[in-house]
Amino acid sequence: MKEAQAYQKCINPRCGAEFDRMEILFECPRCGDLLDVCYRWDKLPVPKKLSDFSKKWADRQNPLNFSGVWRFGELLPFCEEKYRVTIGEGQTVLQPCCGLAAELGMRPNVLYLQYEGLNPSGSFKDNGMAAAYSHARMVGATASACASTGNTSASMALYSHSCGLKATVFIGEGKIAFGKLSQAMDYGAYTLQIAGDFDDCMRQVQEVCRQLKIYLVNSLNPFRLEGQKTIMYRILEQMGWEVPDWIVVPGGNLGNSSSFGKAFAELKELGLIERIPRLAVINASGADTLSELYNERGLRWNGGHVDQELIADYYSELDAKHYRPNTIASAIEISRPVNLKKCVRALDVCNGVVRTVSDEEILDAKAQIGKYGLGCEPASAATVAGLKHLLADGTIGRDERVVCVLTGHLLKDPNATVNYHSQMKRPFSNPPVQVPNDLEKIIALMKA
């Protein structure tokens, strides 16, 4: 029997169980831990240098080469081309932002904003959904589901519609921005609003998917994270295949940070990069599980032997306090991130750091980013808010090349933007000015 070139493997070294790529799994059936998609690279055609991928863009009439995910298909080769799903995801920009760099006291031309809001559903999630729905198509799934703070539901609804799969969204009561909820409803998803928060929805959707054999597309799904690796490939592509010094990303369910670490570990293993950039994951103070466990309690990867008891004890404390996360950055309002262990691994791979920022700092950073033409949702701005801390304490040098990942579009949560500028009276607020319906007074005001 021919050995499969792609397979699933438990990340827990005490288990290490392997499973066929055709199995629909979102946790290890033997020990309950997370799964990776793994490859037998020695049996696969891998480019000798990253710049070989540049040739794909010349053939962009081919939808798979136009896709910012499948253009890099050799680096996520878990399914054949005939199964690959694309709706034009990954047409994103890496924007140098000299004006913002100057405001932050950085050298010009060292700060870049990776704008994922240009994806079809307006967030980075489309990278992962292109991969997840390709796997769903390959295994013959007919229905999909997710728990969501908003962006996942919008993306899932869009991709499930394109593939002809039924889509069910689990959202928490009052815990979703209308800009995102409107997408899920418009794209035809069946929406269930649970009396609880995202963590409650995440528990329920997993059990529903187990019992009803529905394809789960949350980032527990290891194939979804394969698609999210491509955000890093596109950053390298837009930097002329040079590796930046730092990648800064918001920390919610920790799928992005986990996938970024995997991407760079694989590129280094394949000899396609000489060094790995450092990683900074930024929590909101109202949802700071990673920061608490990593910075205060010393949680580490430890060669895969992650201290599960430490995690369990902390979660028990949250339960005892009836804790619920609360932040303006609804996309990262998560207290039990499902990819916690993979993120800790990514921090190990990338010599990473974790920081926490307040809602006020997030909104101030969001307004600063907006001035330079890349309006984003609040969670995205956690990156720049965190960068300010990292510059202030000297962790990041002012001449180092930094990429902040902006995960979602401005219009995902317009209420937060309008409230900041019209109600909050913060340093970067830009409120409308009340003026009578009188031409002379309007002109006088504009001349002032």
C-alpha positions in Angstrom: 0.0 0.0 0.0 1.4 3.4 -1.0 2.4 5.6 2.0 0.4 8.8 2.2 2.4 12.0 1.8 0.0 14.0 4.0 -1.5 12.8 7.3 -2.7 14.0 10.7 -0.7 13.7 13.9 -1.3 14.4 17.5 0.9 17.2 18.9 1.3 15.5 22.2 4.6 13.5 22.2 3.2 11.1 24.8 0.7 10.1 22.2 1.9 11.0 18.8 -0.9 9.0 17.1 -1.2 9.3 13.3 -4.4 9.4 11.3 -5.2 9.4 7.6 -5.8 12.7 5.9 -9.3 11.5 4.9 -10.5 11.3 8.5 -12.7 14.1 9.7 -11.2 15.0 13.1 -10.8 18.1 15.2 -9.0 16.4 18.1 -7.0 13.3 18.7 -9.4 10.3 19.2 -6.9 8.7 21.5 -5.9 11.5 23.9 -8.1 14.5 23.0 -5.2 16.8 22.2 -4.7 18.9 19.1 -3.8 17.6 15.7 -1.3 18.8 13.0 -1.4 18.2 9.3 2.0 16.7 8.6 3.9 16.0 5.3 6.5 13.6 4.1 8.5 16.3 2.5 11.1 14.0 1.0 8.4 12.4 -1.1 6.9 15.7 -2.3 7.9 18.3 -5.0 9.1 21.4 -3.1 10.5 24.5 -4.7 14.2 24.9 -4.3 13.8 28.6 -3.4 10.8 30.7 -2.4 11.2 33.0 -5.4 10.0 30.2 -7.6 6.5 31.0 -6.4 6.7 34.3 -8.2 6.2 32.5 -11.5 2.7 31.5 -10.4 1.5 35.1 -10.6 2.3 35.2 -14.3 -0.4 32.5 -14.7 -3.0 34.3 -12.6 -5.8 33.5 -15.1 -5.7 30.1 -13.4 -7.9 30.5 -10.4 -5.6 28.4 -8.2 -2.6 30.7 -9.1 -4.7 33.8 -8.5 -5.6 32.5 -5.1 -3.3 33.8 -2.4 -3.6 30.4 -0.7 -3.3 27.9 -3.5 -0.5 29.8 -5.2 1.5 28.2 -2.5 -0.1 24.8 -2.8 3.3 23.0 -2.6 3.6 24.2 1.0 0.1 22.8 2.0 -0.1 19.7 -0.2 -2.8 17.8 1.6 -5.2 17.5 -1.3 -5.2 17.2 -5.1 -6.0 20.3 -7.3 -9.4 19.0 -8.3 -10.6 19.4 -4.7 -9.2 22.9 -4.0 -11.7 25.6 -3.3 -11.1 29.2 -4.1 -13.2 32.4 -4.3 -10.2 34.7 -4.9 -8.9 34.9 -1.3 -5.5 36.3 -0.4 -5.5 39.4 -2.7 -4.1 41.3 0.3 -1.5 44.1 0.6 1.6 44.6 2.7 1.6 48.4 3.1 4.7 50.3 4.3 3.4 53.0 6.8 6.1 55.6 7.2 3.7 58.1 8.8 2.6 55.8 11.5 6.3 54.7 12.0 7.2 58.3 12.6 4.4 58.7 15.1 5.8 55.7 17.0 9.3 57.0 16.8 10.5 54.3 14.4 12.9 54.7 11.5 11.1 55.3 8.2 10.4 52.2 6.0 10.6 49.7 8.8 6.9 49.4 9.7 4.5 47.4 7.5 0.8 46.7 7.8 -0.5 43.4 6.4 -4.1 44.2 5.5 -6.2 41.0 5.5 -9.4 43.1 5.4 -9.3 42.8 1.5 -10.3 39.2 1.6 -13.7 38.3 0.1 -15.5 38.2 3.5 -13.3 41.0 4.9 -11.0 39.1 7.2 -8.1 36.7 7.4 -10.4 33.8 8.0 -10.8 33.3 4.2 -7.3 31.9 4.0 -8.2 29.1 6.4 -11.6 28.5 4.9 -10.2 27.9 1.5 -8.1 25.1 2.9 -10.8 23.7 5.3 -13.5 23.6 2.6 -11.0 21.9 0.2 -10.6 19.2 2.8 -14.4 19.1 3.3 -14.9 18.6 -0.4 -12.2 15.9 -0.5 -13.8 13.9 2.3 -17.4 14.4 1.0 -18.8 16.5 3.8 -22.3 17.8 3.3 -22.8 20.2 6.3 -20.5 22.5 8.3 -20.7 24.4 11.5 -18.7 26.8 13.7 -18.8 28.9 16.8 -18.0 32.5 16.2 -17.4 36.0 17.5 -18.2 37.1 14.0 -15.5 36.7 11.4 -15.5 32.9 11.3 -19.3 32.9 10.7 -19.0 35.4 7.9 -16.3 33.4 6.2 -17.8 30.0 6.8 -21.2 31.1 5.4 -19.5 32.5 2.2 -17.4 29.4 1.6 -20.1 26.9 2.5 -22.4 28.6 0.0 -19.8 28.4 -2.7 -19.4 24.7 -2.0 -23.1 23.8 -1.6 -22.7 22.8 2.1 -25.2 23.6 4.7 -23.8 26.1 7.3 -24.8 26.5 10.9 -23.3 29.3 13.1 -23.2 29.3 16.9 -23.0 32.8 18.3 -23.0 34.1 21.9 -25.9 36.3 23.1 -25.1 39.9 22.4 -21.5 39.0 21.6 -21.2 39.7 17.9 -20.7 42.9 15.8 -23.6 43.5 13.5 -21.3 44.1 10.5 -20.2 40.4 10.9 -23.6 38.9 11.8 -25.2 40.6 8.8 -22.7 38.7 6.5 -23.6 35.3 8.0 -27.3 35.9 7.6 -27.0 37.4 4.1 -24.9 34.4 2.9 -27.6 32.0 4.0 -26.2 30.5 7.2 -28.5 29.0 9.8 -27.7 31.0 13.0 -28.2 29.8 16.6 -27.8 32.4 19.3 -26.7 30.6 22.5 -27.3 32.1 26.0 -23.6 32.3 26.8 -20.3 33.6 25.4 -18.0 32.3 22.7 -16.4 29.7 25.0 -19.9 28.2 25.7 -20.6 28.2 21.9 -17.3 26.4 21.3 -18.1 23.6 23.7 -21.6 23.2 22.3 -20.6 23.2 18.6 -17.9 20.5 19.2 -20.5 18.2 20.8 -23.0 18.8 18.0 -20.4 18.1 15.4 -19.4 14.8 17.1 -23.0 13.6 17.4 -24.3 14.7 14.0 -21.1 14.1 12.1 -20.9 17.7 10.9 -17.7 19.2 9.5 -16.3 21.7 12.1 -14.5 24.7 10.6 -13.2 26.4 13.7 -9.5 26.6 14.1 -9.5 23.3 16.0 -9.6 21.9 12.5 -5.9 21.4 11.5 -6.6 21.8 7.8 -8.0 25.3 8.4 -4.7 26.4 9.9 -2.8 25.2 6.8 -4.6 27.9 4.9 -3.6 30.5 7.4 0.1 29.8 6.9 -0.2 31.5 3.6 -0.5 35.0 5.2 3.2 34.6 6.1 4.1 33.4 2.6 2.4 36.5 1.1 4.3 38.8 3.5 7.6 37.2 2.4 6.5 37.5 -1.2 5.7 41.2 -0.9 9.1 41.8 1.0 11.0 40.3 -2.0 11.3 37.0 -0.1 13.2 38.6 2.8 12.3 37.7 6.3 11.2 40.6 8.6 12.5 40.9 12.2 9.1 40.8 13.8 5.5 39.6 13.2 2.9 41.1 15.5 -0.6 39.5 15.6 -3.7 39.8 17.8 -4.3 36.8 20.1 -7.8 35.4 20.3 -8.4 31.7 19.6 -4.7 31.7 18.7 -5.1 30.0 15.3 -3.1 32.7 13.4 -0.1 32.7 15.7 -0.2 28.9 15.7 -0.2 28.7 11.9 2.5 31.3 11.6 4.9 29.3 13.8 4.2 26.2 11.8 4.8 28.0 8.6 8.2 29.3 9.6 9.2 26.0 11.2 8.5 24.2 7.9 10.2 26.8 5.8 13.3 26.5 7.9 13.2 22.7 7.8 12.9 22.8 4.0 15.9 25.2 3.7 13.7 28.0 2.2 14.6 30.6 4.8 17.8 31.0 6.8 16.2 32.5 9.9 12.9 32.7 11.6 11.3 36.1 12.6 10.3 36.8 16.1 6.6 36.7 17.0 4.6 39.0 19.3 1.1 38.0 20.3 -1.1 40.7 21.7 -4.0 40.0 24.1 -6.8 42.5 25.0 -6.7 43.0 28.8 -10.3 41.8 29.0 -9.4 38.5 27.5 -5.8 37.8 28.5 -5.6 34.1 29.1 -2.4 33.6 27.0 -0.6 36.5 28.7 -1.6 35.3 32.2 -0.5 31.7 31.5 2.7 32.6 29.6 4.0 35.6 31.4 2.7 35.1 34.9 2.5 31.4 35.3 5.3 30.2 33.1 3.5 28.0 30.6 6.0 26.8 28.0 6.1 24.3 25.1 8.7 22.2 26.8 9.3 20.0 23.8 5.5 19.3 23.6 5.2 18.3 27.3 2.9 21.3 28.0 1.8 21.5 31.6 -1.9 20.6 31.2 -2.5 20.8 35.0 -1.4 24.4 35.0 -3.9 25.2 32.3 -6.7 23.2 34.0 -6.1 25.0 37.3 -6.3 28.4 35.7 -9.5 27.5 33.9 -11.0 26.2 37.2 -10.2 29.6 38.7 -12.1 31.3 35.9 -15.0 29.0 36.5 -15.0 29.7 40.3 -15.1 33.5 39.6 -17.8 33.0 36.9 -15.4 34.9 34.7 -16.5 36.1 31.3 -14.1 37.9 28.9 -15.0 41.5 28.0 -13.3 43.7 25.4 -14.2 46.1 22.7 -12.1 43.8 20.4 -14.9 41.2 20.0 -12.9 39.1 17.6 -10.4 38.2 20.4 -12.9 38.1 23.2 -12.0 34.5 24.1 -10.9 33.2 27.5 -10.3 29.5 26.6 -8.3 29.7 23.3 -8.5 26.3 21.6 -5.1 26.6 20.0 -3.3 27.5 23.2 -0.8 24.7 23.1 0.0 25.3 19.4 0.5 29.0 20.1 2.9 28.2 22.9 4.8 26.0 20.4 4.9 28.9 17.9 6.3 31.2 20.6 9.0 28.6 21.2 9.8 28.3 17.5 9.8 32.1 17.0 11.4 33.2 20.3 8.2 35.0 20.9 6.7 37.4 23.4 3.2 38.1 24.7 1.8 41.5 25.7 -1.6 42.8 26.9 -3.2 46.1 25.9 -6.3 47.9 27.2 -9.4 48.7 25.2 -8.5 52.4 25.2 -5.1 51.6 23.8 -6.7 49.5 21.1 -9.1 52.2 20.0 -6.4 54.9 20.0 -4.2 52.7 17.8 -7.1 51.9 15.6 -7.7 55.6 15.0 -4.0 56.1 14.3 -4.0 53.3 11.7 -7.1 54.7 10.1 -5.5 58.0 9.4 -3.2 56.3 7.0 -5.9 54.6 4.9 -6.1 51.1 6.3 -9.1 51.2 8.5 -9.5 48.0 10.6 -11.6 46.4 13.2 -10.6 46.8 16.8 -8.9 43.4 17.3 -6.5 44.3 14.4 -5.4 47.4 16.1 -4.2 45.4 19.1 -1.1 44.8 17.1 -0.1 48.5 16.9 -1.1 49.1 20.5 1.1 46.2 21.5 3.9 47.5 19.3 4.0 50.7 21.3 4.7 48.7 24.5 7.4 46.6 22.8 9.1 49.8 21.5 8.8 51.5 24.9 10.4 48.6 26.8 13.1 48.0 24.2 12.0 44.6 23.2 11.6 45.8 19.6 14.3 48.2 18.3 13.2 51.3 16.5 15.1 50.3 13.4 13.9 46.7 13.2 11.5 45.7 10.4 8.1 44.9 11.9 4.9 43.6 10.2 1.7 44.1 12.1 -1.1 41.9 10.8 -4.4 43.7 10.5 -6.9 40.8 10.6 -10.2 42.5 9.6 -11.9 45.3 7.7 -13.0 48.6 9.3 -16.7 47.9 8.4 -16.7 44.7 10.5 -17.5 46.8 13.5 -18.4 50.4 12.5 -20.1 51.1 15.8 -16.8 51.0 17.6 -15.4 53.5 15.2 -18.3 56.0 15.3 -18.5 55.8 19.1 -14.7 56.4 19.5 -14.8 59.5 17.3 -18.1 61.0 18.4 -18.4 60.0 22.1 -15.1 59.1 23.7 -13.0 62.3 23.5 -9.8 60.4 23.1 -6.4 61.8 21.8 -7.1 60.8 18.2 -10.9 61.3 18.2 -12.2 63.1 15.1 -15.8 64.1 16.0 -18.3 65.7 13.6 -18.8 69.4 14.2 -22.4 70.7 14.7 -23.2 73.7 12.5 -26.4 75.5 11.7 -27.9 75.2 8.2 -26.5 78.6 7.3 -24.0 79.1 4.4 -22.2 82.1 6.0 -21.7 80.2 9.3 -20.6 77.1 7.4 -18.0 79.1 5.5 -16.9 80.9 8.6 -16.4 77.6 10.4 -14.4 76.2 7.5 -12.1 79.3 7.4 -11.5 79.1 11.1 
